[in-house]
Amino acid sequence: MVVRIGIIGAGVMGADHAKIFAEDLAGTELRLIVDADPARARSLADRCGAEAGTDPGALIARPDIDAVLIASPDFTHAPLTLACLKAGKAVLCEKPLSPLSVECLQVMQAEEAGGVQRVQLGFMRRFDQSYQEMRAALCDGLIGRAVMMHNFHRNVENPAAGFTADMAITNSAPHEFDVARFVLGADYVAVTAFSPHLASGKVGPVVMVLETDQGQVVTIEVNNNAAYGYDVRGELVGETGAVSLSAPLHSRIDCGLQQVTTYAADWRPRFAEAYRRQNRAFIDFVRSGVFPADGASAWDGYAASVIAEAGVRSLKEGRRVVVEMIAQPEFYRKRTD
């Protein structure tokens, strides 16, 4: 079965996904790319051998498109996902499912009403080899019971005008929120957030301490103005051992009495293979109807949004905030029970 793909959004993420579908995944056909900017849609479509357009609704309605990749602005994710569900289309939606947990609930309710899972969230770190090995070390009992997980996520800078510490929590931190849940097999019960100030006046790091329902502590640092490079690290601490992430490095330079390794400018080199694995799992999902074992569902998107909302509240109010989630619907337990 050739899976015919439509992409909504021709920006950085849409272009990266288009390249994967067009060049790296056999058995897929990239049919249509739409974007609010017709020239950008046309440029990307021409590079990938696809049609171009500007109307997401028309893309979703086309009978010759089997599945949809949503890479448009965050506020459009939930409405577009709902439209895909109404049309009976499988959808891979970039994170977040919505910045608002109430909209995530609407998506979950619509998906459950249809009786079939169709929504996969773009939490690609679940498919990254280093996180997979970290989770396996815990599941195999190599480090004993998990006690703590430390994470930090640093970007060179955030050029977006009006970027705030709140946005670091709602837009950047969800990857850490989700992958820690994935590795630990736990949910959060409380969060406390802090943000030191930078002398430059730019948004400083946001540091969060999260408590899980299994009595563990998770620390997360998100620094969108680290200046030196893109850098993601993590450590899982167990009662009898620990496991740390190793970033894939292709070379190291020894010269001038120094040993030098370089940092990438953004996330794409670090997680390129994770994106390919994620998209391959999505295509298998479209073909088989079986949700990926390691995939993130609409429920996981809801969880990330609830946690982000609690983190923003903690930062604003300067106190520990309890994370209040609905009970996980049985519909989303089927793939793991």
C-alpha positions in Angstrom: 0.0 0.0 0.0 1.4 3.4 -1.0 0.5 5.9 1.7 -0.4 9.3 0.1 0.6 12.2 2.3 -0.5 15.8 2.6 1.5 18.4 4.6 0.0 21.5 6.2 2.7 24.1 6.8 5.8 24.7 4.7 8.0 26.2 7.3 11.1 24.7 8.9 9.3 21.6 10.3 7.1 21.1 7.3 10.1 21.2 5.0 12.0 18.7 7.2 9.0 16.3 7.2 8.5 16.8 3.5 12.1 15.8 2.8 11.7 12.6 4.9 8.5 11.5 3.2 9.9 12.4 -0.3 13.4 10.9 0.0 13.7 8.5 3.0 10.5 6.5 3.3 9.7 3.9 0.7 6.0 3.3 0.0 5.0 6.9 0.6 3.9 9.5 -1.9 3.9 13.2 -1.0 0.9 14.5 -2.9 0.2 18.1 -1.6 1.8 20.8 0.5 -0.2 23.8 1.6 0.9 27.0 3.4 -0.6 30.4 4.0 2.3 31.7 1.9 1.7 30.4 -1.6 5.3 31.1 -2.8 6.7 29.1 0.2 4.3 26.2 -0.5 5.2 26.2 -4.2 9.0 26.3 -3.5 8.8 23.3 -1.2 6.4 21.4 -3.4 8.7 21.8 -6.4 11.6 20.5 -4.5 9.7 17.4 -3.4 7.7 16.7 -6.5 4.3 17.5 -5.0 1.4 19.8 -5.7 1.1 23.2 -3.9 -1.8 25.0 -2.4 -3.0 27.3 0.4 -6.2 25.7 1.7 -5.8 23.2 4.5 -9.5 22.3 4.4 -9.2 21.3 0.7 -6.2 19.1 1.5 -8.0 17.3 4.3 -11.0 16.7 2.1 -9.1 15.2 -0.8 -9.9 11.5 -1.3 -6.5 10.8 -2.8 -4.8 11.8 0.5 -4.6 9.1 3.1 -2.8 10.9 6.0 -2.0 14.4 7.0 1.1 15.9 8.6 0.3 19.1 10.5 3.3 21.5 10.9 1.4 24.9 10.9 1.4 27.4 13.8 0.6 26.0 17.3 -2.8 27.6 17.6 -4.0 25.8 14.4 -3.1 22.3 15.6 -6.3 21.3 17.4 -8.7 22.7 14.8 -6.9 21.0 12.0 -6.6 17.7 13.9 -10.4 17.9 14.5 -11.0 18.4 10.8 -8.8 15.4 10.0 -10.8 13.2 12.5 -14.0 14.4 10.9 -12.7 13.3 7.5 -11.5 10.0 8.8 -7.8 10.8 8.1 -4.8 9.7 10.1 -2.8 12.6 11.4 0.8 13.2 12.6 0.6 16.5 14.4 3.7 18.4 15.5 3.7 19.3 19.2 1.8 20.8 20.9 -1.5 19.2 20.2 -2.7 22.6 21.5 -1.4 25.2 23.9 -4.7 24.8 25.7 -5.6 21.6 27.5 -9.3 22.2 27.0 -8.7 22.0 23.2 -6.7 18.8 23.7 -9.8 17.3 25.5 -11.9 18.2 22.5 -9.6 16.3 20.2 -9.6 13.3 22.6 -13.4 13.3 22.8 -13.7 13.5 19.0 -11.2 10.7 18.5 -12.8 8.5 21.1 -16.3 9.1 19.5 -14.9 7.8 16.2 -13.8 4.6 18.0 -10.4 4.4 16.3 -7.1 6.0 17.1 -6.0 8.3 14.3 -3.8 10.9 16.0 -0.1 10.6 16.6 1.8 13.5 18.3 5.2 14.6 17.1 7.1 13.9 20.3 10.0 12.4 18.3 12.4 12.0 21.3 10.5 8.7 22.1 12.2 7.3 19.0 15.7 8.7 19.7 18.2 5.9 20.3 19.7 7.4 23.4 16.3 7.8 25.2 15.3 4.3 24.0 18.4 2.9 25.7 17.8 4.9 28.8 14.3 3.5 29.1 15.5 0.0 28.4 18.1 0.2 31.1 15.3 1.1 33.6 12.9 -1.6 32.3 15.6 -4.3 32.3 16.4 -3.5 35.9 20.0 -2.4 35.2 19.9 0.6 37.5 17.2 -0.4 40.0 14.2 1.7 40.7 14.2 5.2 39.2 14.7 8.0 41.7 15.5 11.1 39.7 15.7 12.3 36.1 17.7 15.4 35.1 17.1 17.1 31.8 18.3 20.2 30.1 17.5 21.7 26.7 19.5 24.7 25.4 19.1 26.6 22.2 21.5 29.2 20.8 18.9 32.0 20.9 15.3 32.6 20.3 14.9 35.3 17.7 11.1 35.5 18.0 9.9 39.0 19.0 8.0 38.9 22.3 9.4 35.6 23.4 8.7 35.0 27.1 9.6 32.6 29.9 6.0 31.3 29.7 6.6 30.4 26.0 9.8 28.4 27.1 7.4 26.3 29.2 4.6 25.9 26.6 6.6 25.6 23.4 10.1 24.2 24.3 9.6 22.2 27.5 6.9 19.9 26.3 9.5 17.6 24.7 11.1 17.2 28.2 7.7 16.8 29.9 6.8 14.0 27.5 10.0 12.1 27.2 10.4 11.9 31.0 6.9 10.5 31.2 7.9 8.0 28.5 11.1 6.9 30.2 9.7 6.7 33.7 6.2 5.4 32.9 4.9 8.0 35.3 2.8 11.1 35.5 3.4 14.3 37.3 1.6 15.5 40.4 3.2 18.9 41.0 5.6 21.4 39.5 7.6 24.3 40.8 9.2 26.7 38.3 11.9 29.3 38.5 13.6 31.7 36.0 16.8 33.6 36.8 17.4 36.9 35.0 20.1 37.5 32.3 22.1 40.6 32.3 21.5 40.9 28.6 17.8 41.4 29.2 16.9 38.3 27.1 14.7 35.6 28.6 16.7 33.6 31.0 16.6 29.9 31.7 13.5 28.3 33.1 14.1 25.6 35.7 11.3 23.3 36.8 11.2 20.7 39.6 8.5 18.1 38.9 7.2 15.4 41.3 5.8 12.2 39.9 3.0 9.9 41.1 5.7 7.3 41.8 7.6 9.5 44.2 10.4 10.5 41.8 11.8 14.0 41.1 12.3 15.3 37.6 14.4 18.4 36.9 14.1 20.3 33.7 16.1 23.3 32.5 15.0 25.1 29.3 17.4 27.8 28.1 16.4 29.4 24.8 19.3 31.9 24.9 22.3 29.7 25.8 24.5 31.3 23.0 27.0 28.5 22.6 25.0 25.9 20.7 22.1 23.5 20.6 22.6 21.1 23.6 20.3 18.4 25.0 21.4 16.3 27.9 19.8 14.0 30.4 20.5 11.6 33.2 18.3 8.9 34.8 19.4 8.1 38.3 18.3 4.8 39.8 18.8 3.2 43.3 21.7 1.1 42.0 23.0 2.9 39.0 22.5 5.7 36.5 22.3 6.2 32.7 23.2 9.3 30.7 22.3 10.4 27.2 25.2 10.5 24.7 24.8 13.0 21.9 25.8 11.5 18.5 29.1 13.2 17.4 30.7 12.4 14.1 34.2 13.9 14.8 36.5 15.5 17.3 39.4 17.8 16.6 42.7 17.6 18.5 45.0 20.6 17.7 46.7 23.6 19.3 46.8 22.0 22.7 43.1 21.7 22.7 40.4 19.0 22.1 37.4 20.4 20.3 33.9 19.1 19.6 31.3 21.3 17.9 27.6 22.0 18.7 24.9 22.2 16.1 23.0 25.4 15.6 19.6 23.8 16.1 17.8 20.5 16.9 17.8 19.0 13.4 21.2 17.2 13.3 20.7 15.9 16.8 17.3 14.3 16.2 17.3 13.7 12.4 17.2 9.9 12.9 14.5 10.2 15.6 12.3 12.1 13.1 12.8 9.4 10.4 11.9 6.6 12.9 8.9 8.5 14.1 7.6 9.1 10.6 8.3 5.5 9.6 6.2 4.4 12.6 3.4 6.7 11.5 3.4 5.2 8.0 3.2 1.8 9.5 0.3 3.0 11.7 -1.6 4.3 8.7 -1.1 1.0 6.9 -1.9 -1.4 9.8 -4.2 0.7 12.0 -2.1 -0.4 15.0 -0.9 2.5 17.0 2.9 2.6 17.4 4.1 1.1 20.7 6.4 4.0 21.4 4.2 6.7 19.7 2.7 9.7 21.5 -1.1 9.8 21.5 -3.6 12.6 21.9 -3.7 11.7 25.6 0.1 12.4 25.8 -0.5 15.7 24.1 -3.2 16.5 26.7 -0.8 15.6 29.5 2.0 17.8 28.2 -0.4 20.8 27.9 -1.8 20.3 31.4 1.7 20.2 32.8 2.8 23.3 30.8 -0.2 25.2 32.1 0.7 24.3 35.7 4.3 25.3 35.0 3.3 28.7 33.8 1.1 29.2 36.8 3.9 28.2 39.1 6.3 30.7 37.5 3.8 33.5 37.7 2.7 32.8 41.3 6.1 31.8 42.6 4.9 28.6 44.3 4.4 24.9 43.9 1.4 24.0 41.8 -0.5 20.7 41.8 -0.9 19.2 38.3 -4.6 18.2 37.9 -5.4 15.8 35.1 -8.5 13.8 34.2 -8.3 10.1 34.6 -6.8 8.4 31.6 -9.7 7.2 29.4 -9.8 3.5 28.8 -9.7 4.3 25.0 -6.0 5.3 25.4 -5.1 2.4 27.6 -5.8 -0.2 24.9 -2.4 0.1 23.3 -0.5 -0.6 26.5 -2.7 -2.9 28.5 
